[in-house]
């Protein structure tokens, strides 16, 4: 490692030399256990409001944002550009180009009002829709809302490897050897910012598919080590890996307060209660699916399941239930002695 640092010192460009040294220092501290992945810098951000000038880094608006050109000269409505990797020189219309910034370069985001709508002028409720790269939007929100956000829902790309998966117009296909590593690097940067926004009792919910669920769980457990990370399945259309099982579900990852998750189920006044009281993830309610609403009989002492009762549909059919389906309760009279219906 000392020899490598001596060689790096021979790099003429001081900025490049410093960046390489920083990455080498990271390697020296690399952990031996847990989730190990490369810290990539694959992302570029288009800066549509920035004027293009000589020396600017640009990309074609209709191309990939990480296909970078350097502007060598400008003549009227045209720009002479050199491709950063191939050094091929081409001429483009300025209107076809957009200035870009690479990850790590200083960007000072701001909110630019575009439009507003008011449907309830007498109400104090208001909402704001921010259209932006989510990393920079999170950066901006951190100034005003650090540790103040109660719920964050994230629906990131599932990293399927298909050509329609992209972030910032960068495609990651299944042939990329760093497919998962780049995705993890992408997610970590944003989850680190989300953690700064989250209130002490706040919750983060992340939708994800089978492609990255295992890696995402480990990443979340590392970033949110002071909280609980729980995975639940959600029935959906799913997907199928090549030559593998067909998945009929996706996943939701819940990151919650430790105390919230740690509470045990307890009997209170004849009702079995849990820390998730009132929370439902089902697509349908009892009103739509009375045949799926039925009591489960729990032994009051052992908490073991000892049986089930009639469904709401059966009770409606045989005339033994006449109440409101929406207010249907599980406190059945026919619960066997020593058990509680839930």
C-alpha positions as CSV (number, residue, x, y, z in Angstrom):
1,X,0.0,0.0,0.0
2,X,2.9,2.4,0.7
3,X,4.2,1.8,-2.8
4,X,0.8,2.5,-4.3
5,X,0.7,5.8,-2.4
6,X,4.2,6.7,-3.7
7,X,3.0,6.1,-7.2
8,X,-0.1,8.2,-6.7
9,X,2.0,11.1,-5.7
10,X,3.5,11.1,-9.2
11,X,0.1,12.0,-10.7
12,X,0.4,15.5,-12.1
13,X,-3.2,16.6,-11.7
14,X,-3.5,17.7,-8.0
15,X,-7.3,17.3,-7.9
16,X,-7.2,13.8,-9.5
17,X,-4.3,12.9,-7.2
18,X,-6.3,13.9,-4.1
19,X,-9.3,11.9,-5.2
20,X,-7.3,8.8,-5.8
21,X,-5.7,9.1,-2.4
22,X,-9.1,9.4,-0.8
23,X,-10.4,6.2,-2.5
24,X,-7.2,4.3,-1.5
25,X,-7.8,5.4,2.1
26,X,-11.3,4.1,1.9
27,X,-9.9,0.7,0.8
28,X,-7.6,0.7,3.8
29,X,-10.7,0.9,6.1
30,X,-12.7,-1.6,4.2
31,X,-14.7,-4.0,6.4
32,X,-14.3,-7.7,6.4
33,X,-17.9,-8.7,7.3
34,X,-21.4,-7.5,6.3
35,X,-22.5,-6.1,3.0
36,X,-19.5,-5.2,0.9
37,X,-19.9,-3.3,-2.3
38,X,-18.0,-0.7,-4.4
39,X,-18.7,3.0,-3.9
40,X,-19.6,4.0,-7.5
41,X,-20.0,7.4,-9.0
42,X,-22.1,6.5,-12.0
43,X,-24.6,9.3,-11.7
44,X,-24.8,12.5,-13.6
45,X,-27.5,15.2,-13.3
46,X,-28.7,17.4,-16.1
47,X,-28.7,21.1,-15.3
48,X,-31.3,22.6,-17.6
49,X,-31.1,26.1,-16.3
50,X,-27.3,26.3,-16.6
51,X,-26.0,28.2,-19.6
52,X,-23.6,26.2,-21.8
53,X,-20.2,27.8,-22.4
54,X,-16.7,26.9,-23.5
55,X,-15.4,24.2,-21.2
56,X,-18.8,23.0,-20.0
57,X,-19.5,19.3,-19.6
58,X,-22.5,18.5,-21.7
59,X,-24.6,15.5,-22.9
60,X,-27.2,15.2,-25.6
61,X,-30.8,15.7,-24.4
62,X,-31.9,12.7,-26.4
63,X,-28.9,10.5,-25.3
64,X,-27.5,9.1,-22.1
65,X,-26.7,11.7,-19.5
66,X,-23.4,9.9,-18.7
67,X,-22.2,10.1,-22.3
68,X,-20.2,13.2,-21.7
69,X,-18.7,15.8,-24.1
70,X,-16.5,18.8,-23.4
71,X,-17.4,22.0,-25.2
72,X,-14.3,23.2,-27.0
73,X,-15.8,26.3,-28.8
74,X,-19.2,27.9,-29.5
75,X,-20.1,29.5,-32.8
76,X,-23.6,31.0,-33.0
77,X,-26.1,28.3,-32.4
78,X,-23.6,25.5,-32.6
79,X,-21.0,24.0,-30.3
80,X,-17.9,22.1,-31.2
81,X,-17.5,19.2,-28.6
82,X,-15.0,16.5,-27.9
83,X,-16.1,13.2,-26.5
84,X,-14.4,12.7,-23.1
85,X,-13.5,9.1,-23.6
86,X,-13.1,8.6,-27.4
87,X,-11.9,12.2,-28.0
88,X,-14.0,12.3,-31.2
89,X,-14.9,15.8,-32.1
90,X,-18.5,16.6,-33.2
91,X,-20.6,19.6,-33.8
92,X,-24.1,19.9,-32.2
93,X,-26.8,22.4,-32.0
94,X,-26.8,24.1,-28.6
95,X,-30.5,23.4,-28.2
96,X,-29.8,19.7,-28.4
97,X,-27.3,19.8,-25.5
98,X,-27.7,20.1,-21.7
99,X,-25.1,21.0,-19.1
100,X,-24.4,18.2,-16.7
101,X,-22.8,17.7,-13.3
102,X,-21.2,14.5,-12.1
103,X,-21.8,13.1,-8.7
104,X,-19.6,14.7,-6.1
105,X,-19.4,18.1,-7.9
106,X,-20.9,21.0,-5.9
107,X,-24.5,21.6,-6.8
108,X,-26.7,24.1,-5.0
109,X,-30.3,23.0,-5.5
110,X,-33.2,25.5,-5.2
111,X,-36.9,25.2,-5.5
112,X,-38.3,27.0,-8.6
113,X,-42.1,27.4,-8.5
114,X,-43.7,26.2,-11.7
115,X,-47.5,26.1,-11.0
116,X,-50.0,25.9,-8.2
117,X,-53.6,24.7,-7.7
118,X,-56.0,25.3,-4.9
119,X,-59.1,23.1,-4.5
120,X,-60.0,24.1,-1.0
121,X,-59.3,27.8,-0.4
122,X,-60.8,27.7,3.1
123,X,-58.5,24.9,4.2
124,X,-55.1,25.2,5.9
125,X,-53.9,21.9,4.4
126,X,-51.3,22.2,1.7
127,X,-49.0,19.9,-0.3
128,X,-46.0,20.4,-2.4
129,X,-44.9,18.2,-5.3
130,X,-41.2,18.5,-6.0
131,X,-40.0,17.3,-9.4
132,X,-36.2,16.7,-9.2
133,X,-33.5,14.1,-8.9
134,X,-34.5,12.6,-5.5
135,X,-30.9,12.9,-4.1
136,X,-30.9,16.7,-4.6
137,X,-34.5,17.0,-3.4
138,X,-33.5,15.2,-0.2
139,X,-30.5,17.5,0.2
140,X,-32.7,20.5,0.0
141,X,-35.3,19.2,2.4
142,X,-32.6,18.5,5.0
143,X,-32.1,22.2,5.6
144,X,-35.7,22.7,6.9
145,X,-36.9,19.2,7.9
146,X,-34.1,17.4,9.6
147,X,-35.5,14.9,12.0
148,X,-39.1,16.2,11.4
149,X,-40.4,13.7,8.8
150,X,-42.8,11.1,10.3
151,X,-43.2,8.9,7.2
152,X,-41.1,8.3,4.1
153,X,-42.3,6.0,1.3
154,X,-39.7,5.0,-1.3
155,X,-40.5,3.1,-4.5
156,X,-37.0,2.8,-6.1
157,X,-36.1,1.0,-9.3
158,X,-36.2,-2.8,-8.7
159,X,-33.0,-3.3,-10.7
160,X,-34.5,-5.9,-13.0
161,X,-31.7,-5.7,-15.6
162,X,-34.2,-4.9,-18.3
163,X,-33.7,-2.0,-20.7
164,X,-36.6,0.0,-19.3
165,X,-34.9,0.3,-15.9
166,X,-33.0,3.6,-15.4
167,X,-32.2,6.3,-13.0
168,X,-30.9,9.7,-14.3
169,X,-31.1,8.1,-17.8
170,X,-28.3,5.6,-16.9
171,X,-29.2,2.1,-17.9
172,X,-27.8,-0.8,-15.8
173,X,-28.4,-4.1,-17.7
174,X,-27.9,-7.7,-16.5
175,X,-24.6,-8.0,-18.3
176,X,-23.0,-5.3,-16.1
177,X,-20.6,-7.0,-13.7
178,X,-21.4,-4.2,-11.2
179,X,-25.1,-4.3,-11.6
180,X,-25.9,-4.9,-7.9
181,X,-23.0,-2.8,-6.6
182,X,-24.1,0.3,-8.6
183,X,-27.6,-0.2,-7.3
184,X,-26.5,-0.4,-3.7
185,X,-24.3,2.7,-4.1
186,X,-27.3,4.5,-5.6
187,X,-29.6,3.5,-2.7
188,X,-27.1,4.1,0.1
189,X,-26.6,7.8,-0.9
190,X,-30.3,8.4,-0.7
191,X,-31.0,6.3,2.4
192,X,-28.3,8.2,4.3
193,X,-30.1,11.4,3.5
194,X,-33.5,9.9,4.4
195,X,-32.2,8.9,7.8
196,X,-31.3,12.6,8.5
197,X,-34.9,13.6,7.7
198,X,-36.6,10.9,9.7
199,X,-38.1,11.9,13.1
200,X,-37.2,9.7,16.2
201,X,-40.5,7.9,15.9
202,X,-40.7,8.0,12.1
203,X,-41.1,5.1,9.7
204,X,-39.6,4.4,6.3
205,X,-41.3,2.1,3.9
206,X,-39.6,0.8,0.8
207,X,-41.2,-1.2,-2.1
208,X,-38.9,-3.7,-3.7
209,X,-38.9,-6.9,-5.7
210,X,-37.0,-10.2,-5.4
211,X,-34.0,-8.8,-7.4
212,X,-32.6,-6.8,-4.5
213,X,-34.6,-7.6,-1.4
214,X,-31.8,-9.6,0.3
215,X,-29.1,-6.9,-0.3
216,X,-31.5,-4.1,0.6
217,X,-32.3,-5.7,3.9
218,X,-28.7,-5.9,4.9
219,X,-28.0,-2.3,3.7
220,X,-31.0,-1.0,5.8
221,X,-29.9,-3.0,8.9
222,X,-26.4,-1.3,8.6
223,X,-27.7,2.2,7.9
224,X,-30.5,2.1,10.5
225,X,-28.8,0.0,13.1
226,X,-30.7,1.9,15.8
227,X,-34.0,0.9,14.4
228,X,-35.9,-2.2,13.4
229,X,-35.9,-3.4,9.8
230,X,-38.7,-5.8,8.9
231,X,-39.7,-7.3,5.6
232,X,-43.3,-8.2,4.7
233,X,-44.7,-9.7,1.4
234,X,-47.4,-8.0,-0.7
235,X,-49.5,-9.9,-3.2
236,X,-49.0,-8.6,-6.7
237,X,-48.4,-9.6,-10.2
238,X,-44.8,-10.6,-9.3
239,X,-42.2,-11.8,-11.8
240,X,-40.1,-14.7,-12.9
241,X,-36.3,-15.0,-13.0
242,X,-35.0,-17.1,-15.9
243,X,-35.3,-20.7,-15.1
244,X,-36.6,-20.0,-11.6
245,X,-39.7,-19.9,-9.6
246,X,-42.6,-17.6,-10.5
247,X,-43.0,-14.9,-7.8
248,X,-46.5,-13.8,-7.1
249,X,-45.5,-11.2,-4.6
250,X,-43.3,-8.2,-4.0
251,X,-42.0,-6.8,-0.7
252,X,-42.3,-3.9,1.6
253,X,-39.4,-3.1,3.9
254,X,-40.4,-1.3,7.1
255,X,-37.8,0.7,9.1
256,X,-39.4,1.5,12.4
257,X,-38.6,2.8,15.9
258,X,-37.1,0.0,18.1
259,X,-39.6,0.4,20.8
260,X,-42.5,0.2,18.3
261,X,-41.4,-3.2,17.0
262,X,-40.3,-4.6,20.3
263,X,-43.7,-4.6,22.0
264,X,-45.1,-8.0,22.5
265,X,-48.7,-9.1,21.8
266,X,-50.8,-8.9,24.9
267,X,-54.4,-9.6,26.0
268,X,-56.3,-6.5,27.2
269,X,-59.9,-6.7,28.1
270,X,-60.4,-9.9,26.1
271,X,-58.8,-8.6,22.9
272,X,-55.5,-9.6,21.5
273,X,-53.6,-6.5,20.7
274,X,-50.3,-5.9,18.8
275,X,-48.0,-2.9,18.2
276,X,-49.5,-2.7,14.6
277,X,-53.1,-2.2,15.8
278,X,-55.1,-0.5,13.1
279,X,-52.4,-1.0,10.4
280,X,-53.5,-2.9,7.3
281,X,-51.6,-3.8,4.1
282,X,-54.4,-5.7,2.5
283,X,-55.9,-4.7,-0.8
284,X,-59.4,-5.5,0.3
285,X,-61.4,-4.9,3.4
286,X,-64.1,-7.0,5.1
287,X,-66.8,-5.3,3.0
288,X,-65.3,-6.6,-0.2
289,X,-64.2,-10.0,1.0
290,X,-66.6,-11.2,3.7
291,X,-65.5,-14.8,2.9
292,X,-62.0,-14.0,4.1
293,X,-63.1,-12.4,7.4
294,X,-63.3,-15.0,10.2
295,X,-62.2,-15.4,13.8
296,X,-59.1,-17.3,14.8
297,X,-59.4,-18.9,18.3
298,X,-56.3,-18.3,20.5
299,X,-55.7,-20.1,23.8
300,X,-55.7,-17.5,26.5
301,X,-52.8,-19.1,28.4
302,X,-50.5,-20.6,25.7
303,X,-51.4,-18.1,22.9
304,X,-51.5,-21.1,20.5
305,X,-54.0,-21.2,17.7
306,X,-56.7,-23.8,18.5
307,X,-59.2,-23.3,15.8
308,X,-61.2,-21.0,13.5
309,X,-64.9,-20.0,13.3
310,X,-67.4,-19.1,10.6
311,X,-66.5,-16.5,8.1
312,X,-68.6,-13.3,7.9
313,X,-70.0,-14.5,4.6
314,X,-71.3,-17.7,6.3
315,X,-72.8,-15.8,9.1
316,X,-74.6,-13.5,6.7
317,X,-75.8,-16.4,4.7
318,X,-77.3,-18.4,7.6
319,X,-78.8,-15.2,9.1
320,X,-76.8,-15.3,12.3
321,X,-75.2,-11.9,11.7
322,X,-77.2,-8.7,11.0
323,X,-74.8,-5.9,11.8
324,X,-72.8,-3.5,9.6
325,X,-70.0,-5.4,7.7
326,X,-67.8,-2.4,7.9
327,X,-68.0,-2.5,11.7
328,X,-67.6,-6.3,12.0
329,X,-65.8,-7.4,15.1
330,X,-64.1,-10.6,16.0
331,X,-65.6,-11.0,19.5
332,X,-67.7,-14.1,18.7
333,X,-69.9,-15.7,21.3
334,X,-69.0,-19.2,20.0
335,X,-65.3,-18.9,21.0
336,X,-64.5,-22.1,22.9
337,X,-64.0,-21.8,26.6
338,X,-60.5,-20.6,27.5
339,X,-59.9,-19.0,24.1
340,X,-60.2,-15.5,22.6
341,X,-61.4,-14.8,19.1
342,X,-59.2,-12.5,17.1
